[in-house]
């Protein structure tokens, strides 16, 4: 008796066969990347030194970077590599071990040797890649390389790491770097765009929807579609200053300081703006320095259950040795304080808590804080991409999604700008 497989069964069988062939390294088991990739995902022609690939969320940037490294290694073009991402965890979890990372583009039996403890990848032909975190630019001072792949430079908290890496690209006749990132109007990205030796390609999220999980498509579109931030996160456009906004990125940049240097704080506060539904809980840590200036130390905002975001608040409180948690009580009343105190008790931590109630409009609360920025008295310690996007995209009086991160920032800086007993601590 003959049976006929359904199209679904036949497709599943083909996928299984391809998986087995790839695992065994059988030639021809998978189509070449050049036949699958969109034009923007392939390195451009021409005599470029930097390939800047600007893409929306899920546009396929990581796969492009991984495939470029693979092609250059296998064709013997470059043998000494640097791979750099925002943090060590990002390099490991996204660039190397991720679903579209470097290991994923090889069959199991042909993967290069990956030594996480040594931050090193070694290929059979002798090519070697060293892994770097942008949070540790000093590590990039000594090593020399022929080529590099840098991921998500738009959110590097210490952009000077890019300069350190580029100064190490001094081997071989033609060093090159691929930069894959969601765009932000940072000094670094603007400088790359203005450099005549940079070749630019762009992709939107929508061009790669067929390869994204349905849940991701639903979340990302619901969150960003039709918003100004969506132009950046979905359409890979550089956001310019918004007319009427209290903050601009140039204003924030003008007083920004590098992460990692010692700060003497007289007070540290964790500002909390609780979520009013399926949005993030704004959690921002700020301190007042001995110099009388204010320093934004961390954006720990999170989309999570009350137990989890309250735990995040306490973690930030302990990490930065804060004096106080300031939480808005308009939404949930005593629930916010009770949830935070419960999380503190679960960790055996005492917490100083102050409830604040928004009796005035958001603009009235935010304007004095924006004035401190204009005076050059507020410094972001590193880069906080989503917080800064909220600040620079919010216009008083315009209806929009509540900027929880910005609100948490305003509450923290408002508390710090009031008089309090100084207690010097080092950060």
TORDREN-791062 format. One record per residue (C-alpha): x, y, z negated; residue in three letters. Coordinates in steps of 0.1 Angstrom, whole numbers, plus 5000, padded with zeros to 4 digits. Example, Ala and Ser with C-alpha at 12.3 -4.5 7.8 and 13.67 -1.06 7.14 Angstrom:
[[5123 4955 4922] ALA]
[[5137 4989 4929] SER]
//
This chain:
[[5000 5000 5000] UNK]
[[5013 5034 5010] UNK]
[[5009 5064 4987] UNK]
[[5013 5100 4996] UNK]
[[5029 5125 4972] UNK]
[[5013 5158 4967] UNK]
[[5032 5189 4976] UNK]
[[5038 5196 4939] UNK]
[[5052 5161 4933] UNK]
[[5074 5164 4964] UNK]
[[5087 5198 4953] UNK]
[[5095 5184 4918] UNK]
[[5113 5155 4934] UNK]
[[5134 5178 4956] UNK]
[[5143 5199 4926] UNK]
[[5153 5169 4906] UNK]
[[5175 5156 4935] UNK]
[[5191 5190 4939] UNK]
[[5198 5191 4902] UNK]
[[5215 5157 4902] UNK]
[[5236 5166 4933] UNK]
[[5247 5199 4917] UNK]
[[5256 5181 4885] UNK]
[[5277 5156 4904] UNK]
[[5292 5183 4926] UNK]
[[5280 5168 4959] UNK]
[[5288 5192 4988] UNK]
[[5259 5209 5003] UNK]
[[5237 5203 4973] UNK]
[[5228 5240 4970] UNK]
[[5225 5268 4995] UNK]
[[5253 5293 4995] UNK]
[[5247 5325 4975] UNK]
[[5251 5346 5006] UNK]
[[5220 5329 5021] UNK]
[[5199 5335 4989] UNK]
[[5210 5370 4978] UNK]
[[5194 5402 4989] UNK]
[[5216 5428 5006] UNK]
[[5219 5449 4975] UNK]
[[5232 5419 4955] UNK]
[[5262 5414 4978] UNK]
[[5294 5434 4976] UNK]
[[5292 5462 5002] UNK]
[[5316 5465 5032] UNK]
[[5342 5492 5032] UNK]
[[5374 5502 5014] UNK]
[[5359 5507 4979] UNK]
[[5376 5505 4945] UNK]
[[5344 5503 4925] UNK]
[[5311 5485 4934] UNK]
[[5283 5501 4913] UNK]
[[5252 5479 4914] UNK]
[[5223 5498 4898] UNK]
[[5193 5476 4892] UNK]
[[5161 5475 4872] UNK]
[[5154 5450 4845] UNK]
[[5156 5415 4859] UNK]
[[5167 5427 4893] UNK]
[[5195 5400 4895] UNK]
[[5225 5421 4885] UNK]
[[5241 5395 4863] UNK]
[[5239 5368 4890] UNK]
[[5254 5392 4915] UNK]
[[5284 5399 4892] UNK]
[[5289 5362 4885] UNK]
[[5288 5352 4921] UNK]
[[5312 5379 4931] UNK]
[[5337 5367 4905] UNK]
[[5332 5331 4917] UNK]
[[5337 5340 4954] UNK]
[[5369 5361 4947] UNK]
[[5384 5333 4926] UNK]
[[5376 5304 4949] UNK]
[[5390 5323 4979] UNK]
[[5422 5331 4960] UNK]
[[5417 5369 4963] UNK]
[[5421 5377 4926] UNK]
[[5437 5356 4898] UNK]
[[5438 5379 4868] UNK]
[[5404 5391 4856] UNK]
[[5388 5412 4829] UNK]
[[5351 5407 4820] UNK]
[[5336 5434 4798] UNK]
[[5302 5440 4783] UNK]
[[5286 5462 4757] UNK]
[[5294 5438 4728] UNK]
[[5312 5404 4724] UNK]
[[5278 5387 4720] UNK]
[[5266 5403 4753] UNK]
[[5297 5390 4771] UNK]
[[5292 5355 4757] UNK]
[[5254 5352 4759] UNK]
[[5248 5370 4792] UNK]
[[5279 5373 4813] UNK]
[[5293 5338 4806] UNK]
[[5268 5315 4791] UNK]
[[5235 5331 4802] UNK]
[[5210 5317 4827] UNK]
[[5226 5338 4854] UNK]
[[5260 5340 4839] UNK]
[[5293 5328 4852] UNK]
[[5291 5292 4841] UNK]
[[5256 5289 4856] UNK]
[[5268 5294 4891] UNK]
[[5289 5263 4891] UNK]
[[5279 5226 4891] UNK]
[[5286 5210 4857] UNK]
[[5316 5191 4869] UNK]
[[5332 5221 4886] UNK]
[[5329 5247 4859] UNK]
[[5360 5265 4848] UNK]
[[5374 5259 4814] UNK]
[[5358 5282 4789] UNK]
[[5375 5288 4755] UNK]
[[5353 5311 4734] UNK]
[[5377 5314 4705] UNK]
[[5405 5326 4729] UNK]
[[5381 5349 4748] UNK]
[[5393 5332 4780] UNK]
[[5381 5314 4811] UNK]
[[5405 5294 4832] UNK]
[[5399 5280 4867] UNK]
[[5414 5249 4883] UNK]
[[5434 5271 4907] UNK]
[[5451 5289 4878] UNK]
[[5429 5321 4879] UNK]
[[5423 5334 4844] UNK]
[[5396 5358 4830] UNK]
[[5399 5376 4796] UNK]
[[5367 5386 4779] UNK]
[[5364 5421 4763] UNK]
[[5339 5439 4742] UNK]
[[5333 5476 4749] UNK]
[[5330 5480 4712] UNK]
[[5368 5473 4709] UNK]
[[5385 5495 4735] UNK]
[[5419 5491 4718] UNK]
[[5420 5455 4729] UNK]
[[5421 5466 4766] UNK]
[[5453 5487 4762] UNK]
[[5479 5460 4768] UNK]
[[5465 5434 4792] UNK]
[[5469 5439 4830] UNK]
[[5444 5427 4856] UNK]
[[5438 5426 4893] UNK]
[[5400 5428 4891] UNK]
[[5372 5433 4866] UNK]
[[5335 5428 4862] UNK]
[[5318 5453 4838] UNK]
[[5281 5447 4828] UNK]
[[5256 5473 4815] UNK]
[[5280 5502 4812] UNK]
[[5250 5524 4807] UNK]
[[5247 5512 4772] UNK]
[[5283 5509 4762] UNK]
[[5285 5526 4727] UNK]
[[5321 5535 4734] UNK]
[[5324 5546 4770] UNK]
[[5361 5553 4766] UNK]
[[5365 5515 4769] UNK]
[[5359 5518 4806] UNK]
[[5389 5541 4809] UNK]
[[5411 5517 4789] UNK]
[[5400 5488 4812] UNK]
[[5406 5508 4844] UNK]
[[5442 5517 4832] UNK]
[[5448 5479 4830] UNK]
[[5438 5473 4866] UNK]
[[5474 5476 4879] UNK]
[[5482 5442 4894] UNK]
[[5480 5433 4930] UNK]
[[5477 5454 4962] UNK]
[[5441 5463 4958] UNK]
[[5425 5462 4923] UNK]
[[5387 5463 4923] UNK]
[[5359 5464 4897] UNK]
[[5322 5455 4900] UNK]
[[5299 5474 4877] UNK]
[[5264 5459 4872] UNK]
[[5240 5480 4851] UNK]
[[5206 5495 4846] UNK]
[[5211 5532 4853] UNK]
[[5213 5559 4826] UNK]
[[5222 5595 4832] UNK]
[[5255 5591 4812] UNK]
[[5287 5609 4819] UNK]
[[5303 5576 4830] UNK]
[[5276 5566 4855] UNK]
[[5275 5601 4869] UNK]
[[5313 5601 4873] UNK]
[[5312 5567 4891] UNK]
[[5284 5580 4914] UNK]
[[5305 5611 4922] UNK]
[[5337 5591 4929] UNK]
[[5343 5588 4967] UNK]
[[5359 5554 4960] UNK]
[[5326 5540 4946] UNK]
[[5302 5520 4968] UNK]
[[5266 5519 4954] UNK]
[[5238 5494 4959] UNK]
[[5204 5495 4942] UNK]
[[5176 5470 4934] UNK]
[[5143 5474 4917] UNK]
[[5127 5449 4894] UNK]
[[5099 5443 4919] UNK]
[[5123 5429 4945] UNK]
[[5131 5399 4922] UNK]
[[5096 5393 4906] UNK]
[[5094 5358 4923] UNK]
[[5124 5346 4902] UNK]
[[5112 5360 4869] UNK]
[[5091 5343 4843] UNK]
[[5054 5352 4842] UNK]
[[5056 5363 4806] UNK]
[[5085 5387 4815] UNK]
[[5066 5401 4844] UNK]
[[5036 5408 4822] UNK]
[[5056 5424 4794] UNK]
[[5079 5445 4814] UNK]
[[5052 5458 4837] UNK]
[[5028 5465 4809] UNK]
[[5055 5484 4790] UNK]
[[5071 5505 4817] UNK]
[[5049 5506 4848] UNK]
[[5036 5541 4854] UNK]
[[5059 5557 4829] UNK]
[[5089 5580 4833] UNK]
[[5111 5555 4817] UNK]
[[5098 5529 4842] UNK]
[[5116 5549 4869] UNK]
[[5149 5539 4852] UNK]
[[5140 5504 4838] UNK]
[[5121 5492 4869] UNK]
[[5131 5513 4899] UNK]
[[5168 5519 4889] UNK]
[[5166 5557 4893] UNK]
[[5187 5581 4873] UNK]
[[5164 5602 4851] UNK]
[[5169 5639 4852] UNK]
[[5161 5664 4825] UNK]
[[5124 5667 4818] UNK]
[[5110 5702 4819] UNK]
[[5096 5711 4785] UNK]
[[5114 5683 4766] UNK]
[[5129 5693 4732] UNK]
[[5161 5673 4740] UNK]
[[5183 5668 4771] UNK]
[[5210 5642 4775] UNK]
[[5236 5669 4780] UNK]
[[5226 5684 4747] UNK]
[[5231 5651 4729] UNK]
[[5263 5644 4749] UNK]
[[5278 5677 4739] UNK]
[[5280 5667 4703] UNK]
[[5284 5630 4706] UNK]
[[5312 5613 4687] UNK]
[[5329 5580 4693] UNK]
[[5318 5550 4673] UNK]
[[5343 5534 4650] UNK]
[[5360 5564 4633] UNK]
[[5358 5570 4596] UNK]
[[5330 5592 4584] UNK]
[[5326 5607 4549] UNK]
[[5289 5608 4541] UNK]
[[5272 5625 4512] UNK]
[[5238 5609 4519] UNK]
[[5225 5582 4542] UNK]
[[5188 5576 4550] UNK]
[[5168 5550 4569] UNK]
[[5139 5566 4587] UNK]
[[5110 5543 4594] UNK]
[[5080 5549 4617] UNK]
[[5058 5518 4614] UNK]
[[5041 5504 4645] UNK]
[[5005 5511 4652] UNK]
[[4998 5480 4673] UNK]
[[5020 5460 4697] UNK]
[[5048 5485 4698] UNK]
[[5082 5488 4682] UNK]
[[5088 5498 4646] UNK]
[[5111 5528 4647] UNK]
[[5141 5523 4624] UNK]
[[5169 5549 4626] UNK]
[[5198 5553 4602] UNK]
[[5213 5588 4598] UNK]
[[5237 5604 4574] UNK]
[[5248 5639 4562] UNK]
[[5285 5644 4563] UNK]
[[5308 5663 4539] UNK]
[[5311 5688 4567] UNK]
[[5274 5696 4565] UNK]
[[5266 5680 4599] UNK]
[[5243 5652 4605] UNK]
[[5252 5618 4621] UNK]
[[5229 5593 4638] UNK]
[[5245 5560 4628] UNK]
[[5222 5533 4641] UNK]
[[5190 5526 4660] UNK]
[[5177 5494 4645] UNK]
[[5142 5496 4659] UNK]
[[5125 5463 4666] UNK]
[[5093 5448 4681] UNK]
[[5084 5422 4655] UNK]
[[5060 5411 4628] UNK]
[[5058 5432 4595] UNK]
[[5080 5407 4577] UNK]
[[5107 5409 4603] UNK]
[[5108 5447 4608] UNK]
[[5107 5452 4570] UNK]
[[5137 5428 4568] UNK]
[[5154 5448 4595] UNK]
[[5149 5480 4574] UNK]
[[5165 5463 4543] UNK]
[[5194 5450 4564] UNK]
[[5201 5486 4577] UNK]
[[5197 5499 4541] UNK]
[[5224 5475 4528] UNK]
[[5247 5477 4558] UNK]
[[5250 5515 4557] UNK]
[[5247 5517 4519] UNK]
[[5218 5541 4522] UNK]
[[5203 5563 4495] UNK]
[[5167 5560 4506] UNK]
[[5142 5546 4530] UNK]
[[5118 5572 4543] UNK]
[[5086 5557 4558] UNK]
[[5056 5573 4573] UNK]
[[5024 5564 4556] UNK]
[[4998 5576 4581] UNK]
[[4995 5542 4596] UNK]
[[4988 5515 4570] UNK]
[[4991 5537 4539] UNK]
[[5007 5517 4511] UNK]
[[5011 5487 4533] UNK]
[[5044 5500 4547] UNK]
[[5060 5506 4513] UNK]
[[5046 5473 4499] UNK]
[[5060 5453 4529] UNK]
[[5094 5469 4526] UNK]
[[5096 5463 4489] UNK]
[[5085 5427 4494] UNK]
[[5114 5422 4519] UNK]
[[5138 5438 4494] UNK]
[[5127 5415 4466] UNK]
[[5131 5385 4488] UNK]
[[5167 5396 4493] UNK]
[[5173 5405 4457] UNK]
[[5178 5441 4466] UNK]
[[5166 5473 4449] UNK]
[[5155 5500 4473] UNK]
[[5147 5537 4469] UNK]
[[5116 5544 4489] UNK]
[[5099 5577 4498] UNK]
[[5066 5578 4516] UNK]
[[5060 5608 4539] UNK]
[[5026 5618 4554] UNK]
[[5024 5636 4587] UNK]
[[5001 5665 4580] UNK]
[[5014 5686 4608] UNK]
[[5017 5679 4645] UNK]
[[5046 5659 4659] UNK]
[[5060 5690 4677] UNK]
[[5061 5710 4645] UNK]
[[5080 5683 4628] UNK]
[[5104 5677 4657] UNK]
[[5112 5713 4666] UNK]
[[5134 5721 4635] UNK]
[[5154 5689 4642] UNK]
[[5158 5698 4679] UNK]
[[5171 5732 4666] UNK]
[[5198 5714 4646] UNK]
[[5209 5697 4679] UNK]
[[5210 5730 4697] UNK]
[[5233 5743 4669] UNK]
[[5257 5714 4675] UNK]
[[5251 5700 4640] UNK]
[[5237 5666 4649] UNK]
[[5261 5640 4663] UNK]
[[5252 5606 4678] UNK]
[[5279 5581 4667] UNK]
[[5281 5561 4700] UNK]
[[5252 5557 4724] UNK]
[[5216 5547 4716] UNK]
[[5200 5543 4750] UNK]
[[5163 5537 4742] UNK]
[[5162 5563 4714] UNK]
[[5178 5589 4736] UNK]
[[5154 5581 4764] UNK]
[[5125 5587 4741] UNK]
[[5140 5620 4729] UNK]
[[5147 5633 4764] UNK]
[[5114 5621 4778] UNK]
[[5090 5635 4752] UNK]
[[5073 5668 4759] UNK]
[[5052 5684 4731] UNK]
[[5016 5684 4739] UNK]
[[5017 5658 4766] UNK]
[[4997 5626 4760] UNK]
[[5021 5596 4759] UNK]
[[5029 5565 4740] UNK]
[[5040 5574 4705] UNK]
[[5078 5577 4705] UNK]
[[5084 5556 4673] UNK]
[[5122 5557 4675] UNK]
[[5122 5595 4679] UNK]
[[5097 5598 4650] UNK]
[[5120 5576 4628] UNK]
[[5149 5599 4637] UNK]
[[5129 5630 4628] UNK]
[[5119 5616 4594] UNK]
[[5155 5606 4586] UNK]
[[5170 5640 4596] UNK]
[[5142 5659 4579] UNK]
[[5150 5641 4547] UNK]
[[5187 5648 4551] UNK]
[[5183 5685 4558] UNK]
[[5166 5689 4524] UNK]
[[5187 5694 4494] UNK]
[[5199 5664 4475] UNK]
[[5226 5652 4451] UNK]
[[5258 5644 4471] UNK]
[[5275 5610 4467] UNK]
[[5305 5606 4489] UNK]
[[5308 5573 4507] UNK]
[[5330 5562 4537] UNK]
[[5314 5547 4569] UNK]
//
